[in-house]
Amino acid sequence: MIKLIEVGPRDGLQNESTFIPTNKKIEFIKNLYSAGLKNIEIASFVNPKSIPQMSDAKDVVENIQDLDFHKSVLVPNLKGYEIASKFNLDEISVFTTTSEKFCIKNTNCTIQESYQRINEIVSVSENLKIRGYLSTVFGCPYEGDISLEKVIEGIKNLFELGCYEVSLGDTTGIARPKQVRSYLNEILKEFPHDKIAMHFHDTRGLALSNVVESLERGVRIFDSSAGGLGGCPYAKGASGNLATEDLVSFLHGEGVKTGIDLKKLTLASENIFKVTQKQSLSKIHQLIMRECGI
């Protein structure tokens, strides 16, 4: 069983400099749901001065409450959690990083302070599951190479803080298959494979190759973004996430049933790209659009 986490509405859109109208974000989420996505990260409750694109998060979340899918939002601190707790959500995501410099750039705090923020959230959360993101696992734009020891320490700390699952972020798309293989060989000696997720960017066109390495090591949980939307606002040159279309097409080709309608998914992506006035770099997206005559 493969679990796909669609992060387009949050991680995908947060990097857009032009504000996406609230109704278009809601439509995007509804279209993704109609395409068969069952786990969708819909928004983040962050300081709107830091990420203006998420300033309407409350309105977005409020207007998709009646849809029957696993809903999650990202929260950076206790204030964000207090907002999130007012809605009917299934889980929240928290985050930290392996890189001190990246942590300061991204969240204006140290790694230790990020753990303190997570602990504050965990201490008051009740029924909500908590998912942890660990950024810059395979390299940092400010610190360069990241040691495996730092990665394992970060994963361990997130589990000890109460996260039920940890997503390992290739924040700048620097990961290589050989590196993914060697890291996971050691990581999965320490932690259950069904509690580890992978979050790849496709900056160097290696995201699917890295997925293959992850699958061969036993990982079954993957984050992806419709159309390859996204990047990292704090990592220059980090192009989009692994496109959900590319991941789904690959899995279908391997005989894995996802329950996702690839054509509907592509059209959902295309509609939001019309709003952003950009084009998807996903090869499968482009292929399906040609087949549809669009």
C-alpha positions in Angstrom: 0.0 0.0 0.0 1.4 3.4 -1.1 0.3 6.5 0.8 0.4 9.8 -1.2 0.3 13.2 0.5 -0.7 16.0 -1.8 1.0 19.2 -0.7 0.1 21.4 -3.6 -2.4 23.7 -1.9 0.1 24.5 0.8 3.7 23.8 -0.1 3.0 24.3 -3.8 1.2 27.6 -3.6 3.2 29.2 -0.8 6.0 30.1 -3.1 3.8 32.0 -5.6 4.5 35.8 -5.4 1.2 36.8 -7.0 -1.7 36.2 -4.5 -4.0 33.4 -5.6 -7.6 34.3 -5.0 -9.2 32.4 -2.1 -12.0 30.9 -4.3 -9.4 29.5 -6.7 -7.5 27.8 -3.8 -10.8 26.3 -2.7 -11.6 25.1 -6.2 -8.1 23.6 -6.5 -8.6 21.6 -3.4 -12.1 20.4 -4.4 -10.7 19.4 -7.8 -7.9 17.4 -6.2 -10.4 15.7 -4.0 -12.6 14.9 -7.0 -9.5 13.3 -8.7 -9.2 10.9 -5.9 -6.6 12.4 -3.6 -7.3 11.2 0.0 -4.6 13.0 1.9 -4.3 16.7 1.2 -2.3 19.4 3.1 -4.6 22.4 2.5 -2.9 25.4 4.1 -0.6 26.7 6.7 -1.3 29.0 9.6 1.8 31.1 9.5 2.5 34.8 9.9 1.0 36.5 6.8 3.9 38.9 6.7 6.2 36.0 6.2 4.1 34.1 3.7 1.3 36.4 2.3 0.0 33.6 0.1 -1.3 31.9 3.2 -3.0 34.9 4.7 -6.5 33.5 3.8 -5.8 30.1 5.3 -8.8 30.3 7.7 -11.2 31.0 4.8 -9.8 28.2 2.7 -10.0 25.7 5.5 -13.5 26.8 6.5 -14.8 26.2 3.0 -13.7 22.7 2.6 -14.8 21.3 5.9 -17.6 19.2 4.3 -15.2 17.2 2.0 -14.4 13.7 3.1 -10.6 13.4 2.9 -7.7 13.4 5.4 -7.2 17.1 6.0 -3.9 18.6 7.3 -2.4 22.0 7.8 1.1 23.2 8.7 1.5 25.2 11.9 4.9 26.8 12.9 4.0 27.6 16.6 1.4 27.6 19.3 -0.4 30.5 17.9 -0.8 28.7 14.6 -2.0 25.6 16.4 -4.6 27.6 18.3 -6.1 28.7 15.0 -6.0 25.2 13.5 -7.6 23.6 16.6 -10.9 25.5 15.8 -11.4 23.5 12.6 -12.3 19.9 11.8 -8.9 18.7 10.8 -7.3 15.2 10.9 -3.7 16.2 11.6 -1.3 19.1 11.8 2.3 19.3 10.5 5.2 20.8 12.4 8.7 21.3 11.1 12.3 21.6 11.9 15.6 21.2 10.0 19.0 19.7 10.1 20.7 23.0 9.4 21.1 25.8 11.9 21.5 28.5 9.3 18.5 27.3 7.3 16.4 27.2 10.5 17.2 30.8 11.3 16.5 31.9 7.7 13.3 29.9 7.5 11.7 30.3 11.0 13.9 33.0 12.7 14.8 30.6 15.4 17.5 28.0 16.3 16.9 24.3 15.9 16.6 23.9 19.6 14.0 26.7 19.7 12.1 24.9 16.9 11.9 21.8 19.1 10.6 24.0 22.0 7.8 25.3 19.7 6.9 21.8 18.6 6.8 20.7 22.3 4.4 23.5 23.1 2.1 22.4 20.3 2.3 18.7 21.3 1.6 19.5 25.0 -1.8 21.1 24.2 -2.9 19.0 21.2 -5.5 16.3 22.0 -7.1 14.3 19.2 -5.0 15.7 16.3 -2.3 13.6 14.9 1.1 15.4 14.5 3.3 14.9 11.4 6.9 16.1 11.4 8.8 17.6 8.6 12.6 17.5 8.7 14.1 19.9 6.1 17.5 20.0 4.4 18.0 16.3 4.9 20.2 15.8 1.8 22.0 19.2 1.8 21.5 22.8 2.7 21.9 25.9 0.5 23.7 27.7 3.4 25.7 24.9 5.1 26.3 22.5 2.3 26.5 18.8 3.0 24.5 17.5 6.0 25.8 14.5 7.9 23.7 11.4 8.4 24.2 11.7 12.1 22.4 15.1 12.1 19.5 13.6 10.1 19.1 10.6 12.4 19.2 13.0 15.4 16.5 15.1 13.9 14.2 12.2 13.1 14.7 10.8 16.6 13.8 14.1 18.2 10.6 14.5 16.2 9.4 11.0 17.2 10.3 11.7 20.8 8.4 14.9 20.7 5.2 13.0 19.6 5.1 12.9 15.8 3.6 9.8 14.4 5.3 10.1 11.1 8.4 12.0 9.8 8.8 13.4 6.3 12.4 13.7 5.1 12.7 16.8 2.9 15.0 17.2 0.0 14.5 21.0 0.3 16.6 22.1 -2.6 16.3 19.0 -4.8 19.9 18.1 -4.3 19.4 14.5 -3.4 21.0 11.8 -5.6 19.9 8.2 -5.8 23.2 6.9 -4.3 22.8 9.3 -1.4 19.2 8.4 -0.8 20.1 4.7 -0.8 22.9 5.0 1.7 21.0 7.3 4.0 17.9 5.2 4.0 19.9 2.0 4.6 21.0 3.5 7.9 17.8 5.4 8.8 15.6 2.4 8.4 17.8 0.4 10.8 16.8 3.0 13.5 13.1 3.8 12.6 10.1 1.8 11.2 9.8 2.1 7.4 6.0 2.7 7.7 6.7 5.9 9.8 9.1 7.5 7.3 8.0 9.6 4.3 10.0 11.1 1.5 9.5 14.7 0.2 11.5 15.1 -3.0 12.0 18.2 -5.2 12.7 17.7 -8.9 15.3 20.5 -9.4 17.8 18.1 -11.1 15.2 15.8 -12.6 16.1 13.0 -10.1 12.9 12.9 -8.0 11.5 9.8 -9.5 14.9 8.0 -9.4 15.0 8.9 -5.7 11.4 7.5 -5.3 12.6 4.2 -6.8 15.5 4.0 -4.4 13.1 4.8 -1.5 10.6 2.1 -2.6 13.4 -0.5 -2.9 14.4 0.3 0.7 10.8 -0.2 1.9 9.4 3.4 2.1 5.8 3.6 1.2 4.8 7.2 2.0 5.5 10.1 -0.4 4.7 13.8 -0.6 4.1 15.3 -4.0 2.6 18.5 -5.5 0.0 18.7 -8.3 1.8 19.7 -11.5 5.1 20.1 -9.6 4.0 23.3 -8.0 6.2 24.8 -5.4 9.8 25.2 -4.4 11.2 26.7 -1.2 10.9 30.5 -0.6 14.1 30.3 1.5 16.2 28.3 -0.9 17.2 30.1 -4.0 17.0 27.9 -7.1 14.9 25.2 -5.6 12.4 24.4 -8.3 9.1 22.6 -7.8 8.2 19.5 -5.9 7.9 16.1 -7.4 4.8 16.4 -9.6 1.9 14.2 -8.4 1.1 13.4 -12.0 4.6 12.0 -12.6 4.4 9.9 -9.3 1.0 8.6 -10.0 1.8 7.7 -13.6 4.9 5.9 -12.5 3.0 3.9 -9.8 0.3 3.0 -12.2 2.9 1.7 -14.6 4.3 -0.5 -11.8 0.9 -1.9 -11.2 0.2 0.0 -8.0 -3.5 1.1 -7.6 -3.8 4.6 -6.2 -7.5 5.3 -6.8 -6.4 8.6 -8.5 -7.8 9.6 -11.9 -4.7 10.9 -13.7 -6.7 12.9 -16.2 -8.8 14.7 -13.5 -5.6 15.3 -11.5 -3.9 16.9 -14.5 -6.9 19.1 -15.2 -7.0 20.2 -11.6 -3.3 21.2 -11.9 -3.9 22.9 -15.2 -6.7 25.1 -13.8 -4.4 26.4 -11.0 -1.6 27.0 -13.5 -3.9 29.2 -15.5 -4.3 31.3 -12.4 -0.5 31.4 -11.7 0.1 32.1 -15.4 2.7 29.4 -15.5 3.2 26.0 -17.1 3.8 22.7 -15.4 7.2 21.2 -16.0 5.7 17.7 -15.4 6.3 15.5 -18.4 3.1 13.5 -17.7 1.1 16.7 -17.2 2.2 17.9 -20.6 1.5 14.6 -22.3 -2.0 14.3 -20.9 -2.8 17.9 -21.9 -1.7 17.1 -25.4 -3.8 14.0 -25.5 -6.8 16.1 -24.3 -6.1 18.5 -27.1 -5.5 21.4 -24.8 
